[in-house]
Amino acid sequence: MAIKLAEHTNGAHIYMRVMLDSKRIEEIDVYFRADGEHIVTSADYAPANHPAGLRDEIIRAYRELY
């Protein structure tokens, strides 16, 4: 199970830093907008440098921990 390292909530924005099962430390920003959730993860930056499925793993950890 992932471990929450930090969480900051500011209105319609949630930031979370998590340690995944693989011991990778990753970040996620979730924005709640009128058209639904907008999610940005640390895997979205330079995706070629990240393992396949990392974005989904970060989002899954966020949903477990929030």
C-alpha positions in Angstrom: 0.0 0.0 0.0 1.2 3.5 -0.8 2.1 5.9 1.9 1.0 9.6 2.0 4.0 11.9 2.6 2.2 15.2 2.2 -1.2 16.6 1.4 -2.3 20.2 0.9 -5.8 21.2 0.1 -6.7 24.7 -1.1 -10.3 25.0 -2.2 -10.7 23.1 -5.4 -7.1 21.9 -5.6 -5.5 19.0 -3.8 -1.7 18.3 -3.9 -0.4 15.0 -2.6 3.1 13.5 -2.4 3.1 9.7 -2.1 5.5 6.9 -1.8 4.4 4.1 -4.0 4.8 0.4 -3.3 8.0 0.5 -5.4 9.4 3.1 -3.0 9.2 5.8 -5.8 8.2 9.2 -4.5 5.7 10.9 -6.8 3.4 13.9 -6.8 -0.2 14.5 -7.9 -2.3 17.6 -8.3 -6.1 17.2 -8.6 -8.2 20.2 -9.7 -12.0 20.1 -9.3 -13.5 22.1 -12.1 -17.0 22.5 -13.5 -16.3 20.0 -16.2 -14.9 17.4 -13.8 -11.5 16.4 -12.3 -8.3 17.5 -13.9 -5.4 15.4 -12.8 -1.7 16.2 -13.3 1.0 13.8 -12.0 4.7 13.9 -11.9 4.6 11.1 -14.5 3.1 13.6 -17.0 6.4 15.5 -17.2 8.9 13.8 -19.5 6.7 10.7 -19.8 9.4 8.9 -21.8 11.6 8.8 -18.6 8.9 7.1 -16.6 7.9 3.4 -16.6 4.6 2.5 -18.4 1.6 2.6 -16.1 3.2 5.0 -13.6 0.5 7.7 -14.1 -2.2 5.2 -13.3 -0.4 3.9 -10.3 -0.1 7.4 -8.9 -3.8 8.1 -9.4 -4.7 4.8 -7.8 -2.6 5.6 -4.8 -4.2 9.1 -4.5 -7.7 7.5 -4.6 -6.7 5.0 -1.9 -5.2 7.6 0.4 -7.6 10.6 0.0 
